[in-house]
Amino acid sequence: MESFASGVKRNYYGKGDTIVYRLYRDGNVPEGQGAVFGANVLLLIYGDAFWPTYTTGDNTGLIATDSMKNFIQRETLNFAGSDLEAYCLFLAEKFLTKYPQTEGAQVTATEIPYEGIGGGSVAFAPAGPERARARVEMQRGGDGLRVVEARSGIGVFQLLRLRGSAFSGFLRDEYTTLPDIRNRPLHMWLDLDWTYTDAGAALTKGAVTEGVRRLVHEFYSSFESGSIQEIIYQVGMKILEAYPAIAELRLEGNNRTWDTVAEVGDTRGTYTDARPPYGCLGLTLRR
């Protein structure tokens, strides 16, 4: 089920998994951008004008979801930026201007990342695995259009640390089989998203998102932890300290530590992918 920052909607509809790539093919790439901009877009709209199609099948004024797909893909050519926050804002504003019967629109975009092979600008390969995302909800009001929510995020980091991770001292009873672990190879996933102190603070040409990405990588490589909970708390506090424009930060870590096949002390070992189930740990931090 989809949700909206402005509250529960009696009805909404839209188009998801709309894939689009904008390419600068001639090598003339605007400063600060990449030659490949790829996104997976979900556009949802709501309003009383669309209620009759639910109750009587009357589609007068209804915008077909196929038209939404065409709108997203064609208008991406007219988007001059490269950050997802500005992209979502661009699509939402343009859609509400084009279709006045729409009371509100929510646009969610997840990057489809590519990087130049060998640092070049002609050949590219998929990047990742983490992918930035953004969501903007915009509504029509008495004085024009207003942004209800601007949210950014990155998911899902897949992080491996060879040493410097422990998990011990937890409650032990008849259900406990896990031993105390003082120095494990930790494989975890991390998903995070955040809101801003105001909508304008989201428009940084992607600087906040890229900065958060770097901070997570640097922190994970340097921090020795006693639990995944400690990791997500400490990295969350570092993010809030580094980026005053972030108002609320949500983090979720998954324990995906690999199963041990054989080890020689703490020197070397062989491992395999973790079996389900997995541990899930969440945290919300606010200023």
Secondary structure, 3 states (H helix, E strand, C coil): CCCCCCCCCCCCEEEEEEEEEEECCCCCCCCCCCCEEEEEEEEEEECHHHHHHHHCCCCCCCCCHHHHHHHHHHHHHHCCCCCHHHHHHHHHHHHHHHCCCCCEEEEEEEECCEEEHHHCCCCEEECCCCEEEEEEEEEEECCEEEEEEEEEEEEEEEEEEEEEEEECCCCCCCCCCCCCEEEEEEEEEEEEEEEECCHHHHCCCCHHHHHHHHHHHHHHHHCCECCHHHHHHHHHHHHHHHCCCEEEEEEEEEECCCEEEEEECCCEEEEECCCCCCEEEEEEEEC
